Amino acid sequence: MINEKPEFVDFAVTARKYKTLLTKKYLNRKVWVDPNPYEIQSFIPGTVLKISVKEGDVVEEGAPLLILEAMKMQNRIEMPFTARIKKINVEVGNRIPKETLMIELEPVNEVI
């Protein structure tokens, strides 16, 4: 660490270029990942009270998927778009942390 040479990174602001050092906090941050629309994750930690769907069901947009209780509030998790339930990764009574993959979805192949 004593003889480490700092690594400068280029960035531009209104057509001017600058050099800066990246902080350890920035380098150790949790990197943002584009969310997968076919994965329903918990947005808060809580307890699964009720699951309203089964694997293999085709669920319409807006239909209830499950009830997640957090801080004495019951949060209704709804289907974001019409799709088939591929896998349910939680059970009633499970205490889950934030960003837990609860339900996996797959597209519905409609035959016309």
C-alpha positions in Angstrom: 0.0 0.0 0.0 2.9 2.3 0.6 4.3 2.2 -3.0 0.9 1.9 -4.7 0.6 4.3 -7.6 -2.8 6.1 -7.7 -4.9 5.2 -10.7 -6.6 8.3 -12.3 -9.8 7.9 -14.3 -11.0 10.2 -17.0 -14.5 11.8 -16.9 -16.1 14.6 -18.9 -18.3 17.4 -17.8 -19.7 19.8 -20.4 -17.1 18.9 -23.0 -14.2 19.4 -20.6 -12.1 16.4 -19.5 -10.9 15.9 -15.9 -8.9 13.2 -14.1 -10.0 12.0 -10.6 -9.2 9.3 -8.1 -11.9 6.8 -7.3 -12.6 6.4 -3.6 -12.5 3.0 -1.8 -16.2 3.4 -1.0 -17.0 3.8 -4.8 -14.8 0.9 -5.7 -16.4 -1.4 -3.1 -20.0 -0.3 -3.9 -22.7 -2.8 -4.9 -22.7 -2.6 -8.7 -26.1 -1.9 -10.3 -27.5 -4.8 -12.4 -30.4 -4.3 -14.9 -33.3 -6.2 -13.2 -34.7 -9.2 -15.0 -38.4 -8.6 -15.6 -39.0 -12.4 -15.2 -37.9 -12.4 -11.6 -40.1 -11.2 -8.8 -37.9 -10.1 -5.9 -38.8 -8.8 -2.4 -38.3 -5.1 -2.2 -38.3 -5.2 1.7 -37.6 -7.9 4.2 -40.7 -9.6 5.6 -42.7 -12.8 6.1 -44.7 -14.5 3.4 -48.3 -14.7 4.6 -50.1 -16.1 1.6 -49.3 -17.4 -1.9 -52.1 -17.0 -4.4 -50.6 -18.8 -7.4 -49.2 -22.2 -8.2 -46.3 -23.2 -10.5 -47.5 -23.5 -14.1 -50.4 -21.0 -13.7 -50.8 -18.3 -16.4 -51.4 -15.2 -14.4 -52.9 -11.9 -15.9 -51.3 -8.5 -15.2 -52.4 -7.0 -11.9 -53.5 -10.3 -10.3 -52.2 -10.9 -6.8 -49.2 -13.2 -6.4 -48.6 -13.2 -2.7 -48.9 -11.2 0.5 -45.6 -10.1 2.2 -45.9 -8.8 5.7 -43.3 -6.2 6.8 -43.4 -3.9 9.8 -47.0 -5.0 10.6 -48.2 -4.0 7.1 -49.4 -6.5 4.5 -47.9 -5.8 1.1 -49.8 -7.2 -1.9 -47.3 -8.3 -4.6 -49.1 -8.2 -8.0 -48.2 -9.6 -11.4 -46.4 -6.9 -13.5 -47.5 -8.4 -16.8 -49.2 -11.6 -18.1 -46.9 -14.6 -17.8 -46.6 -18.2 -16.6 -45.3 -19.0 -13.1 -42.1 -21.0 -13.7 -41.0 -21.5 -10.1 -42.0 -20.4 -6.6 -39.0 -20.1 -4.3 -40.7 -19.2 -1.1 -43.3 -20.9 1.2 -45.9 -19.5 3.6 -44.3 -18.5 6.9 -40.8 -17.9 5.3 -39.0 -14.9 6.7 -37.1 -13.4 3.7 -34.5 -10.7 3.4 -34.6 -7.8 0.9 -33.9 -8.7 -2.8 -34.9 -12.4 -2.3 -36.0 -14.1 -5.5 -39.5 -15.1 -4.7 -41.1 -16.1 -8.0 -39.6 -16.9 -11.4 -41.8 -16.2 -14.5 -41.6 -17.3 -18.1 -43.3 -15.9 -21.2 -46.6 -17.2 -22.3 -46.5 -18.8 -25.8 -50.0 -18.0 -27.2 -51.2 -19.9 -30.3 -53.4 -17.9 -32.6 
